[in-house]
Amino acid sequence: MSIDYVQATGYLGSLLTSITFVPQVYKSWKSKSVGDLSVWMIWAVISSTIVWLTFGFATHNGPVIVANAVVFFLSLLLYYFKLTFRS
């Protein structure tokens, strides 16, 4: 079995992109505070991940799908927190 370094690089990038939202989601959940988060930023991220997911599925691009699926989920969590937590 040979390693496809381009795909491996793509998946590494997906991992790194995906974890960028984890600290914010964790902090928001732990503190129950999202007052400083812009709902417009959250919606911009959700919208962009939908576009990227559409592209990823259309081109069968695994790294794009993985990264954007994770960021989409984390962004939905932040939006849920924004609606739920009173800041």
One Martini backbone bead per residue (centre of mass of N, CA, C, O) as a GRO file, in nm:
protein
   87
    1MET     BB    1   0.094   0.038   0.025
    2SER     BB    2   0.050   0.363  -0.065
    3ILE     BB    3   0.118   0.698  -0.012
    4ASP     BB    4  -0.082   0.986  -0.030
    5TYR     BB    5   0.045   1.295   0.023
    6VAL     BB    6  -0.181   1.480  -0.065
    7GLN     BB    7  -0.405   1.357   0.107
    8ALA     BB    8  -0.257   1.374   0.377
    9THR     BB    9  -0.238   1.681   0.372
   10GLY     BB   10  -0.542   1.732   0.361
   11TYR     BB   11  -0.609   1.590   0.635
   12LEU     BB   12  -0.429   1.768   0.807
   13GLY     BB   13  -0.574   2.030   0.736
   14SER     BB   14  -0.847   1.939   0.843
   15LEU     BB   15  -0.764   1.906   1.133
   16LEU     BB   16  -0.662   2.196   1.182
   17THR     BB   17  -0.926   2.338   1.107
   18SER     BB   18  -1.117   2.192   1.306
   19ILE     BB   19  -0.963   2.280   1.583
   20THR     BB   20  -1.017   2.593   1.587
   21PHE     BB   21  -1.315   2.565   1.733
   22VAL     BB   22  -1.286   2.409   2.001
   23PRO     BB   23  -1.208   2.627   2.214
   24GLN     BB   24  -1.469   2.797   2.181
   25VAL     BB   25  -1.673   2.581   2.247
   26TYR     BB   26  -1.563   2.507   2.524
   27LYS     BB   27  -1.575   2.789   2.655
   28SER     BB   28  -1.879   2.835   2.610
   29TRP     BB   29  -1.976   2.587   2.766
   30LYS     BB   30  -1.832   2.637   3.038
   31SER     BB   31  -1.936   2.954   3.073
   32LYS     BB   32  -2.210   3.027   2.934
   33SER     BB   33  -2.066   3.230   2.711
   34VAL     BB   34  -2.151   3.449   2.398
   35GLY     BB   35  -2.148   3.766   2.380
   36ASP     BB   36  -1.884   3.805   2.179
   37LEU     BB   37  -2.042   3.663   1.965
   38SER     BB   38  -2.118   3.665   1.634
   39VAL     BB   39  -2.388   3.576   1.449
   40TRP     BB   40  -2.270   3.654   1.170
   41MET     BB   41  -2.021   3.476   1.184
   42ILE     BB   42  -2.163   3.210   1.219
   43TRP     BB   43  -2.329   3.230   0.951
   44ALA     BB   44  -2.084   3.252   0.766
   45VAL     BB   45  -1.966   2.974   0.834
   46ILE     BB   46  -2.209   2.803   0.766
   47SER     BB   47  -2.232   2.892   0.471
   48SER     BB   48  -1.944   2.811   0.378
   49THR     BB   49  -1.968   2.507   0.451
   50ILE     BB   50  -2.193   2.443   0.254
   51VAL     BB   51  -2.036   2.510   0.001
   52TRP     BB   52  -1.794   2.320   0.056
   53LEU     BB   53  -1.961   2.060   0.073
   54THR     BB   54  -2.070   2.068  -0.209
   55PHE     BB   55  -1.795   2.057  -0.343
   56GLY     BB   56  -1.684   1.800  -0.208
   57PHE     BB   57  -1.907   1.608  -0.316
   58ALA     BB   58  -1.875   1.677  -0.621
   59THR     BB   59  -1.540   1.598  -0.601
   60HIS     BB   60  -1.458   1.387  -0.389
   61ASN     BB   61  -1.335   1.558  -0.124
   62GLY     BB   62  -1.241   1.457   0.174
   63PRO     BB   63  -1.101   1.697   0.323
   64VAL     BB   64  -1.331   1.899   0.274
   65ILE     BB   65  -1.552   1.739   0.414
   66VAL     BB   66  -1.432   1.704   0.693
   67ALA     BB   67  -1.372   1.994   0.775
   68ASN     BB   68  -1.667   2.111   0.718
   69ALA     BB   69  -1.828   1.922   0.898
   70VAL     BB   70  -1.699   2.003   1.164
   71VAL     BB   71  -1.741   2.312   1.147
   72PHE     BB   72  -2.044   2.299   1.116
   73PHE     BB   73  -2.106   2.165   1.387
   74LEU     BB   74  -1.961   2.377   1.568
   75SER     BB   75  -2.133   2.617   1.466
   76LEU     BB   76  -2.403   2.507   1.560
   77LEU     BB   77  -2.326   2.506   1.856
   78LEU     BB   78  -2.277   2.810   1.881
   79TYR     BB   79  -2.564   2.888   1.801
   80TYR     BB   80  -2.704   2.740   2.027
   81PHE     BB   81  -2.562   2.895   2.251
   82LYS     BB   82  -2.665   3.173   2.163
   83LEU     BB   83  -2.970   3.092   2.220
   84THR     BB   84  -2.932   2.975   2.523
   85PHE     BB   85  -2.733   3.171   2.631
   86ARG     BB   86  -2.712   3.421   2.870
   87SER     BB   87  -2.503   3.720   2.858
   0.00000   0.00000   0.00000
